[in-house]
Amino acid sequence: MYATATDILDRFDAEEIAQRADRATPRLVTADLLKLAAAAGDLSGYTVAEQAAAAAALVLVNRALTDASDAIDGYLSGRYAVPLATPPQAIGRIACDLARYYLFDDQATDTVQKRYDTAVQFCRDVAAGKVSLGAIVDAPPSGGTVEMVSDGTVFGRANSGSFI
């Protein structure tokens, strides 16, 4: 993944992400609880129900981040070996924007929609070669270089007489 749950919680309002990730009623996951769960902190001060809700919310956040990384890889695969071994910071930002949009489902605000559209356009521009990610040094997708070996020609003007 190009971004972590901690990344998205730091980049955006953690309370907003907690609201989008905890879909239960009543909502048990707070911004502080989700941040602590994302950092694999000690949740012993919370009830069992709160811990379970935080774990479920974290699963949704991580699924959105995975979906975002997969979408980015889909765009970049024609130009770069994916997943990128050393992604630039812009890719982490793009992953967070996409994941945030995915968490909103069909209720995205104008701001979230605009950031999503900008992120997708950035990916398209990179795929089209209009934008460069800089000097990314990744290993070739697989197997290294291609080499073709032959035993030589079978037919040719010199050895065919007057046939060719």
KOLKOL-13007 format. One record per residue: residue in one letter; z negated, y, x of N, C-alpha, C in turn; residue number from 1. Coordinates in Angstrom, 1 decimal. Atoms other than C-alpha are relative to their C-alpha. Last residue first. Layout:
<lovos>
[lovo 'A',[Z,Y,X],[Z,Y,X],[Z,Y,X],NUM],
...
</lovos>
This chain:
<lovos>
[lovo 'I',[0.6,-1.2,0.5],[54.6,-17.7,14.9],[0.7,1.2,0.6],164],
[lovo 'F',[0.5,0.1,1.4],[56.5,-21.0,15.2],[-0.6,1.3,-0.5],163],
[lovo 'S',[-0.7,-0.9,0.8],[58.5,-20.2,18.3],[-0.5,0.0,-1.5],162],
[lovo 'G',[-1.4,0.1,-0.1],[56.2,-21.9,20.7],[0.7,1.1,-0.8],161],
[lovo 'S',[-0.6,0.6,1.3],[52.7,-21.9,19.3],[1.5,-0.1,0.1],160],
[lovo 'N',[0.0,1.4,0.0],[50.8,-21.5,22.6],[0.6,-0.6,-1.2],159],
[lovo 'A',[-0.3,0.6,-1.3],[51.5,-17.9,23.6],[0.1,-1.5,-0.1],158],
[lovo 'R',[-1.5,-0.2,-0.3],[51.8,-16.5,20.0],[0.3,-0.8,1.3],157],
[lovo 'G',[-0.4,-1.2,-0.6],[48.3,-17.8,19.0],[1.5,0.0,0.4],156],
[lovo 'F',[-1.4,-0.4,0.1],[46.6,-20.5,17.1],[0.2,1.3,0.7],155],
[lovo 'V',[-0.6,1.3,0.2],[43.2,-22.1,17.8],[1.5,0.2,0.0],154],
[lovo 'T',[-1.1,0.1,1.0],[41.6,-19.1,19.3],[0.6,-1.4,-0.1],153],
[lovo 'G',[-1.3,-0.6,-0.5],[38.3,-19.2,21.2],[1.0,-0.2,-1.1],152],
[lovo 'D',[-0.6,0.9,-1.1],[35.2,-21.4,20.8],[1.3,0.5,0.5],151],
[lovo 'S',[-1.2,0.8,0.4],[33.5,-18.6,18.8],[0.4,-0.8,1.2],150],
[lovo 'V',[-0.5,0.7,-1.2],[30.1,-16.8,18.9],[1.2,-0.9,-0.5],149],
[lovo 'M',[-1.1,0.9,0.5],[29.0,-14.0,16.5],[0.6,-0.7,1.2],148],
[lovo 'E',[-1.0,0.4,-1.0],[25.7,-12.3,17.2],[1.0,-1.0,-0.5],147],
[lovo 'V',[-0.9,1.0,0.4],[23.4,-10.5,14.8],[1.0,-0.2,1.1],146],
[lovo 'T',[-1.4,-0.4,0.0],[20.4,-8.6,16.1],[0.9,-1.2,-0.5],145],
[lovo 'G',[-0.6,-0.8,-1.1],[16.7,-9.1,15.3],[1.5,0.3,-0.2],144],
[lovo 'G',[-0.9,0.7,-0.9],[15.7,-11.9,12.9],[0.6,0.8,1.2],143],
[lovo 'S',[0.3,1.4,-0.3],[14.3,-9.9,10.1],[1.0,-0.5,1.1],142],
[lovo 'P',[0.5,0.8,1.2],[14.0,-6.4,8.7],[-0.3,-1.4,0.3],141],
[lovo 'P',[-1.1,0.4,0.9],[14.3,-4.8,12.2],[-0.5,-0.8,-1.2],140],
[lovo 'A',[-0.8,1.1,-0.5],[11.0,-3.6,13.6],[1.2,-0.2,-1.0],139],
[lovo 'D',[0.4,1.3,0.6],[9.9,-0.2,12.6],[0.8,-1.1,0.6],138],
[lovo 'V',[-0.4,1.1,-0.8],[10.1,3.1,14.5],[-0.6,-1.3,-0.6],137],
[lovo 'I',[0.7,1.2,0.4],[10.0,6.0,12.1],[0.5,-1.2,0.8],136],
[lovo 'A',[-0.2,1.1,-0.9],[11.2,9.2,13.7],[-1.0,-1.2,-0.4],135],
[lovo 'G',[0.3,-0.2,-1.4],[11.3,11.6,10.8],[0.3,-1.3,0.8],134],
[lovo 'L',[1.5,0.2,-0.2],[11.1,10.7,7.2],[-0.4,0.2,1.4],133],
[lovo 'S',[0.3,1.0,-1.0],[14.6,12.3,6.7],[-1.6,-0.2,0.1],132],
[lovo 'V',[1.3,-0.3,-0.6],[15.8,14.0,3.6],[-0.4,-1.1,1.0],131],
[lovo 'K',[0.1,-1.5,0.0],[19.4,14.1,2.4],[-1.3,0.5,0.6],130],
[lovo 'G',[-0.1,-0.6,-1.3],[19.9,10.5,3.5],[0.0,1.5,0.0],129],
[lovo 'A',[-1.4,-0.5,-0.1],[20.6,9.2,0.0],[0.2,0.6,1.4],128],
[lovo 'A',[-0.9,1.2,0.1],[17.4,7.0,0.1],[1.5,0.5,0.2],127],
[lovo 'V',[0.2,0.8,-1.2],[15.4,10.0,1.3],[1.0,-1.2,0.0],126],
[lovo 'D',[-0.6,-0.8,-1.1],[16.8,12.2,-1.5],[-0.1,-0.8,1.4],125],
[lovo 'R',[-1.5,0.1,0.1],[16.1,9.5,-4.0],[0.7,0.7,1.1],124],
[lovo 'C',[-0.4,1.3,-0.4],[12.5,9.2,-2.8],[1.5,-0.2,-0.1],123],
[lovo 'F',[0.1,0.1,-1.4],[12.1,13.0,-3.0],[0.4,-1.4,0.5],122],
[lovo 'Q',[-1.1,-0.7,-0.6],[13.5,13.0,-6.5],[-0.1,-0.1,1.6],121],
[lovo 'V',[-1.2,0.9,0.1],[11.0,10.3,-7.5],[1.2,0.7,0.6],120],
[lovo 'A',[0.2,1.2,-0.9],[8.1,12.4,-6.1],[1.2,-0.9,-0.1],119],
[lovo 'T',[-0.2,-0.5,-1.4],[9.4,15.6,-7.8],[-0.1,-1.1,1.0],118],
[lovo 'D',[-1.5,-0.2,-0.1],[9.7,13.8,-11.2],[0.3,0.5,1.5],117],
[lovo 'Y',[-0.7,1.2,0.0],[6.1,12.5,-10.8],[1.5,0.2,0.3],116],
[lovo 'R',[0.3,0.6,-1.3],[4.7,15.9,-9.8],[0.7,-1.4,0.1],115],
[lovo 'K',[-0.8,-0.7,-1.0],[6.5,17.4,-12.8],[-0.2,-0.6,1.4],114],
[lovo 'Q',[-1.4,0.3,0.2],[5.1,14.7,-15.2],[0.9,0.7,1.1],113],
[lovo 'V',[-0.2,1.4,-0.5],[1.6,15.1,-13.9],[1.4,-0.4,0.0],112],
[lovo 'T',[0.2,0.0,-1.4],[1.8,18.9,-14.4],[0.2,-1.4,0.6],111],
[lovo 'D',[-1.2,-0.6,-0.7],[3.3,18.6,-17.8],[-0.1,0.0,1.5],110],
[lovo 'T',[0.0,-1.5,0.2],[0.5,16.2,-18.9],[1.3,0.5,0.7],109],
[lovo 'A',[0.0,-0.9,-1.2],[1.1,12.5,-18.9],[0.1,1.4,-0.4],108],
[lovo 'Q',[0.8,-1.2,0.3],[0.1,10.6,-22.1],[0.0,1.0,1.1],107],
[lovo 'D',[-0.9,-0.8,0.7],[2.6,7.7,-22.0],[-0.6,1.4,-0.4],106],
[lovo 'D',[-0.9,0.8,1.0],[0.8,5.8,-19.3],[0.9,1.0,-0.6],105],
[lovo 'F',[-0.1,-0.8,1.2],[-1.5,8.3,-17.5],[0.7,-0.7,-1.1],104],
[lovo 'L',[1.3,0.1,0.7],[-2.4,5.8,-14.9],[0.0,0.7,-1.3],103],
[lovo 'Y',[0.2,1.3,0.6],[1.2,5.4,-14.0],[-1.3,-0.1,-0.7],102],
[lovo 'Y',[-0.8,0.0,1.2],[1.5,9.2,-13.4],[-0.1,-1.4,-0.7],101],
[lovo 'R',[0.6,-0.8,1.0],[-1.4,9.1,-11.1],[0.8,0.0,-1.3],100],
[lovo 'A',[1.1,0.8,0.6],[0.1,6.2,-9.2],[-0.7,0.8,-1.1],99],
[lovo 'L',[-0.6,1.1,0.9],[3.4,8.1,-8.7],[-1.2,-0.8,-0.7],98],
[lovo 'D',[-0.6,-0.6,1.2],[1.6,11.2,-7.4],[0.6,-1.0,-1.0],97],
[lovo 'C',[1.1,-0.5,0.8],[-0.7,9.1,-5.1],[0.6,0.7,-1.3],96],
[lovo 'A',[0.6,1.2,0.6],[2.3,7.2,-3.7],[-1.1,0.4,-0.9],95],
[lovo 'I',[-1.0,0.5,1.0],[4.2,10.5,-3.0],[-0.7,-1.2,-0.8],94],
[lovo 'R',[0.0,-1.0,1.1],[1.2,11.9,-1.2],[0.8,-0.5,-1.1],93],
[lovo 'G',[1.3,0.2,0.6],[0.9,8.7,1.0],[-0.1,0.9,-1.2],92],
[lovo 'I',[-0.1,1.2,0.8],[4.7,8.9,1.6],[-1.4,-0.3,-0.7],91],
[lovo 'A',[-0.7,-0.3,1.3],[4.3,12.5,2.7],[0.1,-1.2,-0.8],90],
[lovo 'Q',[1.0,-0.4,1.0],[1.7,11.5,5.3],[0.7,0.3,-1.3],89],
[lovo 'P',[0.5,-1.4,-0.2],[4.3,9.6,7.3],[-0.9,0.4,-1.2],88],
[lovo 'P',[-0.6,-1.0,0.9],[4.4,5.8,7.0],[-0.5,1.4,0.3],87],
[lovo 'T',[0.7,-1.3,-0.3],[3.7,3.8,10.1],[0.5,1.0,-0.9],86],
[lovo 'A',[1.2,0.4,-0.8],[4.5,0.1,9.3],[-0.8,1.3,0.3],85],
[lovo 'L',[0.0,-0.8,-1.2],[6.9,1.1,6.4],[-1.3,-0.3,0.8],84],
[lovo 'P',[0.8,-1.2,0.1],[7.0,-1.7,3.9],[0.0,0.7,1.4],83],
[lovo 'V',[1.2,-0.2,0.8],[9.9,-1.8,4.3],[-0.8,-1.2,-0.1],82],
[lovo 'A',[0.6,1.3,0.1],[12.6,-1.6,7.0],[-1.3,0.3,-0.8],81],
[lovo 'Y',[1.1,0.3,-1.0],[14.3,1.7,6.4],[-0.5,-1.4,-0.3],80],
[lovo 'R',[0.0,-0.8,-1.2],[17.5,3.0,4.8],[-1.0,-0.4,1.0],79],
[lovo 'G',[-1.4,-0.1,-0.5],[18.4,0.7,1.9],[0.1,0.7,1.3],78],
[lovo 'S',[-0.5,1.2,-0.6],[14.8,-0.3,1.4],[1.4,0.0,0.6],77],
[lovo 'L',[-0.2,-0.1,-1.5],[13.6,3.3,0.9],[0.7,-1.2,0.6],76],
[lovo 'Y',[-0.9,-1.1,-0.4],[14.1,3.5,-2.9],[0.3,0.0,1.5],75],
[lovo 'G',[-1.3,0.2,0.7],[12.6,0.1,-3.7],[1.0,1.1,0.3],74],
[lovo 'D',[-0.8,0.9,-0.8],[9.9,0.6,-1.1],[1.4,-0.3,-0.6],73],
[lovo 'I',[-0.4,-0.7,-1.3],[8.8,3.7,-2.9],[0.8,-0.9,0.8],72],
[lovo 'A',[-1.1,-0.9,0.3],[8.7,1.8,-6.2],[0.5,0.8,1.2],71],
[lovo 'D',[-1.2,0.8,0.3],[6.7,-1.0,-4.7],[1.2,0.9,-0.4],70],
[lovo 'S',[-0.5,0.4,-1.3],[4.2,1.5,-3.2],[1.3,-0.8,-0.2],69],
[lovo 'A',[-0.6,-1.2,-0.7],[3.8,3.2,-6.6],[0.6,-0.4,1.3],68],
[lovo 'D',[-1.3,-0.3,0.7],[3.3,-0.2,-8.3],[0.7,1.2,0.6],67],
[lovo 'T',[-0.9,1.1,-0.4],[0.6,-1.1,-5.7],[1.4,0.3,-0.6],66],
[lovo 'L',[-0.4,-0.3,-1.4],[-1.1,2.3,-6.3],[1.0,-1.1,0.6],65],
[lovo 'A',[-0.9,-1.1,0.1],[-1.1,1.7,-10.1],[0.5,0.4,1.4],64],
[lovo 'R',[-1.3,0.5,0.6],[-2.5,-1.8,-9.6],[1.0,1.2,0.0],63],
[lovo 'N',[-0.7,0.8,-1.0],[-5.2,-0.4,-7.3],[1.4,-0.5,-0.5],62],
[lovo 'V',[-0.4,-1.0,-1.0],[-6.2,2.2,-9.9],[0.8,-0.7,1.1],61],
[lovo 'L',[-1.1,-0.8,0.5],[-6.3,-0.5,-12.6],[0.6,1.1,1.0],60],
[lovo 'V',[-1.1,0.9,0.1],[-8.4,-2.9,-10.5],[1.2,0.8,-0.5],59],
[lovo 'L',[-0.6,0.1,-1.4],[-10.7,0.0,-9.6],[1.2,-0.9,0.0],58],
[lovo 'A',[-0.7,-1.2,-0.3],[-11.3,0.6,-13.3],[0.7,0.0,1.3],57],
[lovo 'A',[-1.2,0.1,0.8],[-12.2,-3.1,-13.9],[0.9,1.3,0.2],56],
[lovo 'A',[-0.9,1.0,-0.6],[-14.6,-3.0,-11.0],[1.3,0.0,-0.7],55],
[lovo 'A',[-0.6,-0.6,-1.2],[-16.1,0.3,-12.3],[0.9,-1.0,0.7],54],
[lovo 'A',[-1.0,-1.0,0.4],[-16.5,-1.3,-15.7],[0.6,0.7,1.2],53],
[lovo 'A',[-1.2,0.7,0.5],[-18.2,-4.3,-14.3],[1.1,1.0,-0.4],52],
[lovo 'Q',[-0.7,0.7,-1.2],[-20.6,-2.2,-12.2],[1.3,-0.7,-0.4],51],
[lovo 'E',[-0.6,-1.1,-0.7],[-21.4,0.0,-15.3],[0.8,-0.6,1.2],50],
[lovo 'A',[-1.1,-0.5,0.8],[-22.1,-3.1,-17.4],[0.8,1.1,0.7],49],
[lovo 'V',[-1.1,1.1,-0.1],[-24.3,-4.6,-14.7],[1.2,0.4,-0.7],48],
[lovo 'T',[0.2,1.2,0.8],[-26.3,-1.3,-14.6],[1.1,-1.0,0.2],47],
[lovo 'Y',[-0.7,-0.1,1.3],[-26.0,1.1,-11.7],[-0.3,-1.3,-0.8],46],
[lovo 'G',[0.7,-1.0,0.8],[-28.4,1.6,-8.8],[0.6,0.2,-1.4],45],
[lovo 'S',[1.2,0.6,0.6],[-27.2,-1.6,-7.2],[-0.8,1.0,-0.9],44],
[lovo 'L',[0.0,-0.3,1.4],[-23.7,-0.2,-6.7],[-1.3,-0.5,-0.7],43],
[lovo 'D',[1.0,0.7,0.7],[-23.9,0.0,-2.9],[-0.1,0.4,-1.4],42],
[lovo 'G',[1.4,-0.4,-0.2],[-20.6,1.3,-1.5],[-1.0,-0.9,-0.8],41],
[lovo 'A',[0.8,1.2,-0.2],[-17.3,-0.4,-1.3],[-1.4,0.3,0.3],40],
[lovo 'A',[0.4,0.0,-1.4],[-15.6,3.0,-0.8],[-0.8,-1.3,0.3],39],
[lovo 'A',[-1.2,0.0,-0.9],[-13.7,2.5,-4.0],[-0.3,0.0,1.4],38],
[lovo 'A',[-0.6,1.3,0.1],[-16.9,1.5,-5.9],[1.3,0.0,1.0],37],
[lovo 'L',[0.9,0.9,-0.7],[-18.7,4.7,-4.6],[0.6,-1.4,0.0],36],
[lovo 'K',[-0.1,-0.3,-1.4],[-15.8,6.9,-5.7],[-0.8,-1.0,0.9],35],
[lovo 'L',[-1.3,0.5,-0.4],[-15.6,5.2,-9.1],[0.2,0.2,1.5],34],
[lovo 'L',[0.0,1.5,0.0],[-19.4,5.6,-9.6],[1.3,-0.5,0.5],33],
[lovo 'D',[0.9,0.5,-1.1],[-19.3,9.3,-8.6],[0.0,-1.5,0.1],32],
[lovo 'A',[-0.7,-0.2,-1.2],[-16.3,10.0,-10.9],[-0.8,-0.5,1.2],31],
[lovo 'T',[0.0,-1.4,-0.4],[-18.0,8.4,-13.8],[0.8,0.1,1.3],30],
[lovo 'V',[-0.4,-0.4,-1.4],[-17.2,5.0,-15.2],[0.0,1.5,0.1],29],
[lovo 'L',[1.2,0.2,-0.9],[-19.1,4.0,-18.4],[0.3,0.5,1.4],28],
[lovo 'R',[-0.5,0.0,-1.4],[-16.6,5.2,-21.1],[-1.3,0.0,0.9],27],
[lovo 'P',[0.1,-1.3,-0.6],[-17.9,4.3,-24.6],[0.4,-0.2,1.5],26],
[lovo 'T',[0.8,-0.9,0.8],[-15.4,3.0,-25.4],[-1.3,-0.6,-0.2],25],
[lovo 'A',[0.9,0.6,1.0],[-13.3,1.3,-22.7],[-0.7,1.2,-0.8],24],
[lovo 'R',[-0.6,-0.1,1.3],[-10.2,2.7,-21.0],[-1.0,-0.5,-1.1],23],
[lovo 'D',[0.9,0.7,0.9],[-11.8,3.4,-17.7],[0.4,0.2,-1.4],22],
[lovo 'A',[0.2,1.4,-0.4],[-8.9,4.2,-15.3],[-1.0,-0.8,-0.9],21],
[lovo 'R',[-1.3,0.7,0.2],[-7.6,7.4,-16.9],[-0.2,-1.5,0.2],20],
[lovo 'Q',[-0.3,0.0,1.4],[-11.1,8.9,-17.3],[1.2,-0.9,-0.3],19],
[lovo 'A',[1.0,0.9,0.6],[-12.1,7.8,-13.7],[0.3,-0.1,-1.5],18],
[lovo 'I',[-0.5,1.4,-0.3],[-8.8,9.4,-12.5],[-1.0,-1.0,-0.6],17],
[lovo 'E',[-1.2,0.3,0.7],[-9.7,12.7,-14.2],[0.5,-1.4,0.2],16],
[lovo 'E',[0.3,0.2,1.4],[-13.2,12.6,-12.9],[1.2,-0.3,-0.9],15],
[lovo 'A',[0.5,1.3,0.2],[-12.0,12.1,-9.4],[-0.4,-0.3,-1.5],14],
[lovo 'D',[1.4,-0.1,0.6],[-10.0,15.3,-9.6],[-0.4,-1.5,-0.3],13],
[lovo 'F',[0.0,-0.5,1.4],[-6.9,14.6,-7.4],[-1.5,0.0,-0.5],12],
[lovo 'R',[-1.1,-0.9,0.2],[-6.4,14.1,-3.7],[0.0,0.7,-1.3],11],
[lovo 'D',[0.2,-1.2,-0.9],[-9.8,12.6,-2.8],[1.1,1.0,-0.4],10],
[lovo 'L',[1.2,-0.7,0.5],[-9.7,10.1,-5.7],[-0.3,1.3,0.8],9],
[lovo 'I',[-0.4,-0.6,1.3],[-6.1,9.2,-4.9],[-1.2,0.7,-0.5],8],
[lovo 'D',[-1.0,-1.1,-0.2],[-7.0,8.6,-1.2],[0.3,0.7,-1.3],7],
[lovo 'T',[0.8,-1.2,-0.6],[-10.2,6.7,-2.0],[1.0,1.1,0.2],6],
[lovo 'A',[0.7,-0.6,1.1],[-8.1,4.3,-4.2],[-0.8,1.2,0.5],5],
[lovo 'T',[1.2,0.8,0.5],[-5.9,3.7,-1.2],[-0.6,0.7,-1.2],4],
[lovo 'A',[1.2,-0.8,0.3],[-2.4,5.0,-0.4],[-1.1,-0.9,-0.5],3],
[lovo 'Y',[-0.2,-1.2,-0.7],[0.8,3.5,1.1],[-1.2,1.0,-0.2],2],
[lovo 'M',[0.0,-1.2,0.8],[0.0,0.0,0.0],[0.0,1.2,0.9],1],
</lovos>
